[in-house]
């Protein structure tokens, strides 16, 4: 037999739920993700406004429930029902909201709810930055992306890539990185005079980019791509 959840009743009467940090964190994330499903550009500021609106809705429901409970007890004590008594309860309930708003809801909102909400938002933004930085670190460099696509382009015998703005624009649509950086890497890939001017520091970076693409082709078990990449690497190391 399940006992009556008195702790929930106590939490409701004392209006504790909106200030529970774990609950607030979960509610913020769910609300944000729910609206992002419908609006890709849904901002964090919009979710903040939603939660503030939710707080005042909770406060209104809390107060209405308290008035209803007190009214039921009051009418029960009287043992007789009279419409005038019900009107009295409603009038008293409306009149008591203002002092309760000033003494309870507003101070709790500004002194407890808002600081916790701002902390939740700060943690959420921090997690997003960490996730974005991790994705950036795991993503191939611009040079690696160009090398990867070049080999695939050659293997498929499409032969679309050239050192042109058109090719850079296509790669921009596929990879979403700087078009200028893509164009520079295409120039380096196709123009011997560009490769002849490679400095030692940049040569080290190029070697690292080749290693990134080798790792991908090996994971794909794509020996033809590995072989073509080796031939391309020789061209980089012997630009003349």
Secondary structure, DSSP 8 states (H G I E B T S, - for coil): -----HHHHHHHHTT-GGG-HHHHHHHHHHHHHHHHTT-TT--HHHHHHHHHHHHHHHHHHHHHHHHHHHHHHHHHHH-S--HHHHHHHHHHHHHHHHHHIIIIIHHHIIIIIHHHHHHHHHHHHHHHHHHHHHHHHHS--HHHHHHHHHHHHHHTT-----SSHHHHHHHHHHH-S-HHHHHHHHHHHH-HHHHTT--HHHHHHHHHHHHHHHHHHHHHT-HHHHHHHHHHHHHHHT--
